[in-house]
Amino acid sequence: MNSIKLTLNRVLRGVQTTEAIICSIGLVITTLLIFSQVINRYFLHFPIMIFGDLALYLFIFFMLVAGAFATWREGHISVDAFRDAITRGKPRVAAIYRVSLAALSIIILSTFMPTAFRFMVRATKYPEWGTLVRWFNTSWLQITLFISVALVMIHLLVIAGRDVKELIRVCRSEARR
């Protein structure tokens, strides 16, 4: 059992590291493409349209992956000020809040997964090509959408499992008092 858990933890860490690398590289490449586009257009007076399209496509791609990365880091998925006002000094309420938030997030994301899956299936069957860069297949953005939603779901399930364990621990420690 421990070897399975250890293997799953390693796989999850690998996925999380890959997400961080994709986000970092995507941000750098997008920034360089936009910088090149500005230099070419305004200083060299030679606009290269592919830079704008590629920057847009890469930005969309790495932002989808960034959603999964932010979920793993538990960033931008809750309103911290509201949570702090309700849970300050109340570990049981804090644990219930975290479990409820994770459950609600999982339920909401579950409603989007079938649509994202249909988009992915359609994108694999019917490729869509860029408008300015006609040779560039943009269907991979729709495939990335589903993969990102699936990664967010995996991260939320891990977070929910951790939060449920914490809630059980808090309830047991309060029962001992």
DOGU-289330 format. One record per residue (C-alpha): residue number from 1; x, y, z; residue in three letters. Coordinates in nm, 2 decimals. Last residue first. Example, Ala and Ser with C-alpha at 12.3 -4.5 7.8 and 13.67 -1.06 7.14 Angstrom:
<node num="2" xx="1.37" yy="-0.11" zz="0.71" residuo="SER"/>
<node num="1" xx="1.23" yy="-0.45" zz="0.78" residuo="ALA"/>
This chain:
<node num="177" xx="-1.09" yy="1.75" zz="2.52" residuo="ARG"/>
<node num="176" xx="-1.06" yy="1.42" zz="2.33" residuo="ARG"/>
<node num="175" xx="-1.36" yy="1.51" zz="2.10" residuo="ALA"/>
<node num="174" xx="-1.18" yy="1.83" zz="1.99" residuo="GLU"/>
<node num="173" xx="-0.88" yy="1.62" zz="1.88" residuo="SER"/>
<node num="172" xx="-1.10" yy="1.38" zz="1.69" residuo="ARG"/>
<node num="171" xx="-1.29" yy="1.66" zz="1.51" residuo="CYS"/>
<node num="170" xx="-0.96" yy="1.83" zz="1.41" residuo="VAL"/>
<node num="169" xx="-0.81" yy="1.50" zz="1.28" residuo="ARG"/>
<node num="168" xx="-1.13" yy="1.42" zz="1.08" residuo="ILE"/>
<node num="167" xx="-1.13" yy="1.77" zz="0.94" residuo="LEU"/>
<node num="166" xx="-0.76" yy="1.73" zz="0.84" residuo="GLU"/>
<node num="165" xx="-0.82" yy="1.40" zz="0.67" residuo="LYS"/>
<node num="164" xx="-1.11" yy="1.57" zz="0.48" residuo="VAL"/>
<node num="163" xx="-0.88" yy="1.85" zz="0.38" residuo="ASP"/>
<node num="162" xx="-0.61" yy="1.62" zz="0.25" residuo="ARG"/>
<node num="161" xx="-0.87" yy="1.43" zz="0.04" residuo="GLY"/>
<node num="160" xx="-1.02" yy="1.75" zz="-0.09" residuo="ALA"/>
<node num="159" xx="-0.67" yy="1.88" zz="-0.19" residuo="ILE"/>
<node num="158" xx="-0.60" yy="1.55" zz="-0.37" residuo="VAL"/>
<node num="157" xx="-0.94" yy="1.56" zz="-0.54" residuo="LEU"/>
<node num="156" xx="-0.89" yy="1.93" zz="-0.63" residuo="LEU"/>
<node num="155" xx="-0.55" yy="1.85" zz="-0.79" residuo="HIS"/>
<node num="154" xx="-0.70" yy="1.57" zz="-1.00" residuo="ILE"/>
<node num="153" xx="-0.99" yy="1.79" zz="-1.11" residuo="MET"/>
<node num="152" xx="-0.75" yy="2.07" zz="-1.20" residuo="VAL"/>
<node num="151" xx="-0.55" yy="1.82" zz="-1.41" residuo="LEU"/>
<node num="150" xx="-0.87" yy="1.71" zz="-1.59" residuo="ALA"/>
<node num="149" xx="-0.97" yy="2.07" zz="-1.66" residuo="VAL"/>
<node num="148" xx="-0.62" yy="2.13" zz="-1.80" residuo="SER"/>
<node num="147" xx="-0.64" yy="1.82" zz="-2.02" residuo="ILE"/>
<node num="146" xx="-0.98" yy="1.92" zz="-2.15" residuo="PHE"/>
<node num="145" xx="-0.86" yy="2.27" zz="-2.24" residuo="LEU"/>
<node num="144" xx="-0.54" yy="2.14" zz="-2.39" residuo="THR"/>
<node num="143" xx="-0.74" yy="1.94" zz="-2.64" residuo="ILE"/>
<node num="142" xx="-0.92" yy="2.26" zz="-2.73" residuo="GLN"/>
<node num="141" xx="-0.59" yy="2.44" zz="-2.77" residuo="LEU"/>
<node num="140" xx="-0.46" yy="2.15" zz="-2.98" residuo="TRP"/>
<node num="139" xx="-0.72" yy="2.23" zz="-3.24" residuo="SER"/>
<node num="138" xx="-0.53" yy="2.54" zz="-3.35" residuo="THR"/>
<node num="137" xx="-0.34" yy="2.36" zz="-3.63" residuo="ASN"/>
<node num="136" xx="-0.10" yy="2.61" zz="-3.78" residuo="PHE"/>
<node num="135" xx="-0.06" yy="2.58" zz="-4.16" residuo="TRP"/>
<node num="134" xx="-0.29" yy="2.88" zz="-4.23" residuo="ARG"/>
<node num="133" xx="-0.10" yy="3.12" zz="-4.01" residuo="VAL"/>
<node num="132" xx="-0.33" yy="3.42" zz="-4.05" residuo="LEU"/>
<node num="131" xx="-0.66" yy="3.23" zz="-3.99" residuo="THR"/>
<node num="130" xx="-0.52" yy="2.94" zz="-3.80" residuo="GLY"/>
<node num="129" xx="-0.64" yy="2.59" zz="-3.88" residuo="TRP"/>
<node num="128" xx="-0.91" yy="2.38" zz="-3.72" residuo="GLU"/>
<node num="127" xx="-0.88" yy="2.00" zz="-3.71" residuo="PRO"/>
<node num="126" xx="-1.20" yy="1.80" zz="-3.72" residuo="TYR"/>
<node num="125" xx="-1.18" yy="1.46" zz="-3.55" residuo="LYS"/>
<node num="124" xx="-0.93" yy="1.55" zz="-3.28" residuo="THR"/>
<node num="123" xx="-1.09" yy="1.89" zz="-3.21" residuo="ALA"/>
<node num="122" xx="-1.43" yy="1.73" zz="-3.19" residuo="ARG"/>
<node num="121" xx="-1.31" yy="1.48" zz="-2.92" residuo="VAL"/>
<node num="120" xx="-1.15" yy="1.77" zz="-2.73" residuo="MET"/>
<node num="119" xx="-1.45" yy="1.99" zz="-2.75" residuo="PHE"/>
<node num="118" xx="-1.67" yy="1.70" zz="-2.63" residuo="ARG"/>
<node num="117" xx="-1.44" yy="1.64" zz="-2.34" residuo="PHE"/>
<node num="116" xx="-1.45" yy="2.01" zz="-2.24" residuo="ALA"/>
<node num="115" xx="-1.83" yy="1.99" zz="-2.25" residuo="THR"/>
<node num="114" xx="-1.83" yy="1.67" zz="-2.03" residuo="PRO"/>
<node num="113" xx="-1.58" yy="1.83" zz="-1.79" residuo="MET"/>
<node num="112" xx="-1.77" yy="2.15" zz="-1.73" residuo="PHE"/>
<node num="111" xx="-2.03" yy="2.01" zz="-1.49" residuo="THR"/>
<node num="110" xx="-1.77" yy="1.82" zz="-1.30" residuo="SER"/>
<node num="109" xx="-1.58" yy="2.15" zz="-1.24" residuo="LEU"/>
<node num="108" xx="-1.88" yy="2.28" zz="-1.05" residuo="ILE"/>
<node num="107" xx="-1.91" yy="1.97" zz="-0.83" residuo="ILE"/>
<node num="106" xx="-1.53" yy="1.96" zz="-0.77" residuo="ILE"/>
<node num="105" xx="-1.52" yy="2.33" zz="-0.67" residuo="SER"/>
<node num="104" xx="-1.82" yy="2.28" zz="-0.44" residuo="LEU"/>
<node num="103" xx="-1.65" yy="1.98" zz="-0.27" residuo="ALA"/>
<node num="102" xx="-1.32" yy="2.17" zz="-0.24" residuo="ALA"/>
<node num="101" xx="-1.50" yy="2.47" zz="-0.09" residuo="LEU"/>
<node num="100" xx="-1.69" yy="2.25" zz="0.15" residuo="SER"/>
<node num="99" xx="-1.38" yy="2.07" zz="0.27" residuo="VAL"/>
<node num="98" xx="-1.19" yy="2.40" zz="0.32" residuo="ARG"/>
<node num="97" xx="-1.49" yy="2.55" zz="0.51" residuo="TYR"/>
<node num="96" xx="-1.53" yy="2.24" zz="0.73" residuo="ILE"/>
<node num="95" xx="-1.16" yy="2.25" zz="0.81" residuo="ALA"/>
<node num="94" xx="-1.17" yy="2.63" zz="0.90" residuo="ALA"/>
<node num="93" xx="-1.49" yy="2.57" zz="1.11" residuo="VAL"/>
<node num="92" xx="-1.31" yy="2.30" zz="1.30" residuo="ARG"/>
<node num="91" xx="-0.99" yy="2.51" zz="1.34" residuo="PRO"/>
<node num="90" xx="-1.18" yy="2.81" zz="1.48" residuo="LYS"/>
<node num="89" xx="-0.93" yy="3.09" zz="1.57" residuo="GLY"/>
<node num="88" xx="-1.00" yy="3.28" zz="1.25" residuo="ARG"/>
<node num="87" xx="-1.24" yy="3.08" zz="1.04" residuo="THR"/>
<node num="86" xx="-1.51" yy="3.33" zz="0.93" residuo="ILE"/>
<node num="85" xx="-1.29" yy="3.64" zz="0.88" residuo="ALA"/>
<node num="84" xx="-1.01" yy="3.44" zz="0.74" residuo="ASP"/>
<node num="83" xx="-1.23" yy="3.28" zz="0.48" residuo="ARG"/>
<node num="82" xx="-1.38" yy="3.61" zz="0.36" residuo="PHE"/>
<node num="81" xx="-1.03" yy="3.77" zz="0.34" residuo="ALA"/>
<node num="80" xx="-0.89" yy="3.46" zz="0.15" residuo="ASP"/>
<node num="79" xx="-1.14" yy="3.45" zz="-0.13" residuo="VAL"/>
<node num="78" xx="-1.08" yy="3.11" zz="-0.29" residuo="SER"/>
<node num="77" xx="-0.96" yy="2.96" zz="-0.61" residuo="ILE"/>
<node num="76" xx="-0.69" yy="3.21" zz="-0.69" residuo="HIS"/>
<node num="75" xx="-0.41" yy="3.01" zz="-0.54" residuo="GLY"/>
<node num="74" xx="-0.43" yy="2.67" zz="-0.40" residuo="GLU"/>
<node num="73" xx="-0.08" yy="2.58" zz="-0.52" residuo="ARG"/>
<node num="72" xx="-0.23" yy="2.28" zz="-0.70" residuo="TRP"/>
<node num="71" xx="-0.52" yy="2.49" zz="-0.82" residuo="THR"/>
<node num="70" xx="-0.28" yy="2.76" zz="-0.95" residuo="ALA"/>
<node num="69" xx="-0.09" yy="2.50" zz="-1.15" residuo="PHE"/>
<node num="68" xx="-0.41" yy="2.36" zz="-1.30" residuo="ALA"/>
<node num="67" xx="-0.52" yy="2.71" zz="-1.40" residuo="GLY"/>
<node num="66" xx="-0.16" yy="2.78" zz="-1.52" residuo="ALA"/>
<node num="65" xx="-0.21" yy="2.49" zz="-1.77" residuo="VAL"/>
<node num="64" xx="-0.50" yy="2.68" zz="-1.93" residuo="LEU"/>
<node num="63" xx="-0.29" yy="3.00" zz="-1.91" residuo="MET"/>
<node num="62" xx="0.00" yy="2.82" zz="-2.08" residuo="PHE"/>
<node num="61" xx="-0.21" yy="2.72" zz="-2.38" residuo="PHE"/>
<node num="60" xx="-0.40" yy="3.05" zz="-2.42" residuo="ILE"/>
<node num="59" xx="-0.07" yy="3.25" zz="-2.40" residuo="PHE"/>
<node num="58" xx="0.09" yy="3.01" zz="-2.65" residuo="LEU"/>
<node num="57" xx="-0.19" yy="3.06" zz="-2.90" residuo="TYR"/>
<node num="56" xx="-0.19" yy="3.44" zz="-2.86" residuo="LEU"/>
<node num="55" xx="0.19" yy="3.46" zz="-2.88" residuo="ALA"/>
<node num="54" xx="0.18" yy="3.24" zz="-3.19" residuo="LEU"/>
<node num="53" xx="-0.08" yy="3.46" zz="-3.36" residuo="ASP"/>
<node num="52" xx="0.10" yy="3.78" zz="-3.27" residuo="GLY"/>
<node num="51" xx="0.44" yy="3.66" zz="-3.39" residuo="PHE"/>
<node num="50" xx="0.29" yy="3.51" zz="-3.71" residuo="ILE"/>
<node num="49" xx="0.19" yy="3.86" zz="-3.82" residuo="MET"/>
<node num="48" xx="0.54" yy="3.98" zz="-3.88" residuo="ILE"/>
<node num="47" xx="0.53" yy="4.36" zz="-3.88" residuo="PRO"/>
<node num="46" xx="0.82" yy="4.54" zz="-4.06" residuo="PHE"/>
<node num="45" xx="0.83" yy="4.90" zz="-3.95" residuo="HIS"/>
<node num="44" xx="1.16" yy="4.83" zz="-3.78" residuo="LEU"/>
<node num="43" xx="1.08" yy="5.03" zz="-3.47" residuo="PHE"/>
<node num="42" xx="0.70" yy="5.01" zz="-3.44" residuo="TYR"/>
<node num="41" xx="0.61" yy="4.68" zz="-3.60" residuo="ARG"/>
<node num="40" xx="0.93" yy="4.47" zz="-3.56" residuo="ASN"/>
<node num="39" xx="1.01" yy="4.59" zz="-3.21" residuo="ILE"/>
<node num="38" xx="0.65" yy="4.54" zz="-3.10" residuo="VAL"/>
<node num="37" xx="0.63" yy="4.19" zz="-3.25" residuo="GLN"/>
<node num="36" xx="0.96" yy="4.09" zz="-3.10" residuo="SER"/>
<node num="35" xx="0.84" yy="4.20" zz="-2.75" residuo="PHE"/>
<node num="34" xx="0.52" yy="4.01" zz="-2.81" residuo="ILE"/>
<node num="33" xx="0.72" yy="3.70" zz="-2.91" residuo="LEU"/>
<node num="32" xx="0.96" yy="3.73" zz="-2.62" residuo="LEU"/>
<node num="31" xx="0.68" yy="3.77" zz="-2.37" residuo="THR"/>
<node num="30" xx="0.50" yy="3.47" zz="-2.50" residuo="THR"/>
<node num="29" xx="0.82" yy="3.26" zz="-2.49" residuo="ILE"/>
<node num="28" xx="0.90" yy="3.36" zz="-2.13" residuo="VAL"/>
<node num="27" xx="0.54" yy="3.30" zz="-2.01" residuo="LEU"/>
<node num="26" xx="0.52" yy="2.97" zz="-2.19" residuo="GLY"/>
<node num="25" xx="0.85" yy="2.85" zz="-2.05" residuo="ILE"/>
<node num="24" xx="0.74" yy="2.93" zz="-1.69" residuo="SER"/>
<node num="23" xx="0.39" yy="2.79" zz="-1.73" residuo="CYS"/>
<node num="22" xx="0.52" yy="2.47" zz="-1.90" residuo="ILE"/>
<node num="21" xx="0.79" yy="2.43" zz="-1.62" residuo="ILE"/>
<node num="20" xx="0.53" yy="2.48" zz="-1.35" residuo="ALA"/>
<node num="19" xx="0.29" yy="2.23" zz="-1.51" residuo="GLU"/>
<node num="18" xx="0.57" yy="1.97" zz="-1.55" residuo="THR"/>
<node num="17" xx="0.67" yy="2.01" zz="-1.18" residuo="THR"/>
<node num="16" xx="0.30" yy="1.95" zz="-1.08" residuo="GLN"/>
<node num="15" xx="0.28" yy="1.64" zz="-1.31" residuo="VAL"/>
<node num="14" xx="0.60" yy="1.50" zz="-1.17" residuo="GLY"/>
<node num="13" xx="0.49" yy="1.57" zz="-0.81" residuo="ARG"/>
<node num="12" xx="0.17" yy="1.39" zz="-0.89" residuo="LEU"/>
<node num="11" xx="0.36" yy="1.09" zz="-1.03" residuo="VAL"/>
<node num="10" xx="0.59" yy="1.08" zz="-0.73" residuo="ARG"/>
<node num="9" xx="0.29" yy="1.10" zz="-0.49" residuo="ASN"/>
<node num="8" xx="0.12" yy="0.82" zz="-0.68" residuo="LEU"/>
<node num="7" xx="0.43" yy="0.60" zz="-0.66" residuo="THR"/>
<node num="6" xx="0.46" yy="0.67" zz="-0.29" residuo="LEU"/>
<node num="5" xx="0.10" yy="0.58" zz="-0.23" residuo="LYS"/>
<node num="4" xx="0.13" yy="0.26" zz="-0.44" residuo="ILE"/>
<node num="3" xx="0.45" yy="0.17" zz="-0.25" residuo="SER"/>
<node num="2" xx="0.28" yy="0.24" zz="0.09" residuo="ASN"/>
<node num="1" xx="0.00" yy="0.00" zz="0.00" residuo="MET"/>
